[in-house]
Structure formats: C-alpha cells, structure tokens
C-alpha cells in the first residue's frame, strides 16, 4: 500500500512545481521533500520525476500516479463527508429473517425504498442459526429470529409473536379433531416442518412423546411459496407460520385447522452488541417493530 504522506508530498510538489515552495507549504525542509519523493519512487519501483536544472517533468509513471492520487483524495473526501453525514435515508441495509416474515415485510421495505431512493434494501431469507452467523461475520447488520439468545455477543428486543397454523385442505371435515385422523391424512414436510409439528403436538396432545419417524409423510418441498400447494390439492396437511399461510394464492383451497392450544413463536429483533448502527437502520427497525407488534 502506498504511503499516504509520501503520496501527499508528491501531489503537492506536482501542483506547486517547485521543491522549496513545496517544503514551505508543507512545513518541511527541502531535503525532506526530496526524501519523500525518493522513498515513493523506491516503493513504486520506478522513476516519477525527471529533474531539469531547477525544474522537473513528470515521467509517464509520475503522471499516472498523480492522477491516481487525486482520485484517492477525492474518494477519501467523499467518504469522510458520508461518515459525518450518516444520512438516515441513504445507504445499504443488510438484514435477514425467516421466509414467512420476508414475504410479509419485503413489500413494506420496498415502499420505504420508493420514498427514499438512496436507500438500498438487501434482505435474505434464512433460518435462525444462519442469521446469527451472518450478524457475527457482518454479512447482516440486523435480523429477526424466533427465540431469545443468551450469547452476550448480541443485543436483542422482543418485537412480537407469530402463530403456527395447522393447515389442511379446504374440504377436510371439521369434526376430525383427533390426532389419528389428522396424521392419517399425511404430512407435507419442509425444512422447518418437523420442528413446527413437534411444537403443535406437544401443546395439544396428551402423550408427551413425539416420534416424527411414525408420522406419515406424503411430500417434501423447500420452497416456502410452494409448501401449501400439495395441501390445496388434498395431499396432506402441514404447519406453517401465520404470515406464510396468509400469502398463499389459493385461499379457497385450504383452511386453518383449529387446535385447542395455539402455538406461537416469539420474534426477536437482534443485532451485534456494542456496534453502533447507522441512522438508516433506525428507520427500518421502527418499521419492523410497528408492523410486528
């Protein structure tokens, strides 16, 4: 990496055009200016100026370095301005949440971006462990997860709850409330299917033991917007968060099966502890909190 001080001396020399005057402008000695230029030439491995008596001319390499230095100075000036400004309506926002929440929140984020087009939203659908890893390695700045964490690495805020829905075909008989009737229909599995079904089972059926291996599986799909499609065709039931169910296109082909005890997931907004977030994230976090309260 080029030495910033030497490069600054070189740029000043090119613009002033005289060693002595450059030294005076930089509060240096003339030998000091010459030493900086010599060290910069050693660092770049090429001659930067050609001395002609008391004057000098830039070599082709010197011309190239001078223009590079000007660009670098301008970029640094712009960066410093941006750092000082911390515009609440400008910059990139990197965040992650579950697929069902992404379906619900993304249109609201786009509305915010439409109103403030200097904002750039980067949203990723991910499971809890992936969100935590992403915040640790700075891939995401904020995330929404479905359980509290004890890791001191994070700050968190509970922002709401989301019910888990047992979804059956629209023509499923309402009177068949028992576990055996439901399970005989068959389960449409998905990446979170086992976890969701276990929570519903333990909350509603007297036997505390849950053996997923004994559940009749009639399908598997890992695309969130497709999970309810086999349910709508009468091929089984599944368990999904409420917002994922609400976004399914064929609402007349499915219905929510009423279980005695509704199971809800707690929702936590999470970010890296001791890491001040830019002001633009405050707008996003306030929006999330209002939408999910």
GIVEN-V909600 format. One line per field, one symbol per residue. phi: phi as a letter, one per 40 degrees, with the letter a starting at -180 (. if undefined). Layout:
phi = ???
//
This chain:
phi = .cccccccccccccccgaccccccccfbccccccccccccccccgacbbbcbgcbabccdcccccccccccccccccccccccccfccbahcbbaaaccccccccddccccccccbcccbcbbbcacdcccccccccgcbcbabbbacbbcccbbaacbibbccbcbbcdccccccccccccccchbccadbdccccccccccbbccccbbcccccbbiaabcdcbcccccccgcibabacdcccccccbcccbacccbdbcbbccbbcbaccgbccdcccccccccdcccbc
//
